[in-house]
Amino acid sequence: MGERLTVIEHEAEAGLGFFAGWLGAAGVETEVVRPYKGEPVPERAPGGLLVLGGAAAAWDDEGYAWLPATRALIARAVDEGVPTLGICLGAQLMTMACGGTVERGGAGLEIGLGEIEPLPEAAADPLLSTLPSASRNGPVRAIQYHYDAMTTLPEGAVRLATGARYPNQAYRLGDRAWAVQFHPEATPEIFASWTEGGELPPERAAELNAQVGAAGDELRRTWRPLAEAFAAQLTRS
């Protein structure tokens, strides 16, 4: 059994979601760090690192004082070959921490059930090869909710998936670090909580929630194997 997985949670509304049960069933113990509650970000995550999403911009160190420490933790984990997964904001923080660029997205808000297009490189990737269509380069669907975009990937990154609105949807850095712009962990209930704030017209929010809710089983089938593949990385020596 590998060491415990350190999880950085940026807000209560963006927790582990599906991943809590999927990783638990795979035998992974998680230690959730909540810096928004004053919990310190550790300097190291020896067993594995998962950095979740949130409303913050990856560069907003003034508004979210723990972001520099989180970027430093990610950079060290990547450098030390620790299994690492960044989701949405976590992916953007990885991009910045490792020398890439994150900016306000020029194509606007990407939200709801979106298509992710695996690239040929995904077919041989330990995580993305688990997608139902990765080997034939067909689209899969995932929950999206982001304004910002990874516009320049870190040097040496292998791009694994693209999309119509934003081209950098997933990449691998080194052998054991992954960044995904979308939300494989988000349940329909979590997504619905994100649309409750009044940012969207009520009828648009209801439409998106209905689409995501109807795709619940599809999302489980698509993304559980990726979570299990990440769990398997934690047990590798």
Secondary structure, 3 states (H helix, E strand, C coil): CCCCEEEECCCCCCCCCHHHHHHHHCCCCEEEECHHHCCCCCCCCCCCEEECCCCCCCCCCCCCCCHHHHHHHHHHHHHCCCCEEEECHHHHHHHHHCCCEEEECCCCCEEEEEEEEECHHHHHCCCHHHCCCHHHCCCEEEEEEECEEEEECCCCCEEEEECCCCCCCEEEECCCEEEECCECCCCHHHHHHHHHHCCCCHHHHHHHHHHHHHCHHHHHHHHHHHHHHHHHHHCCC
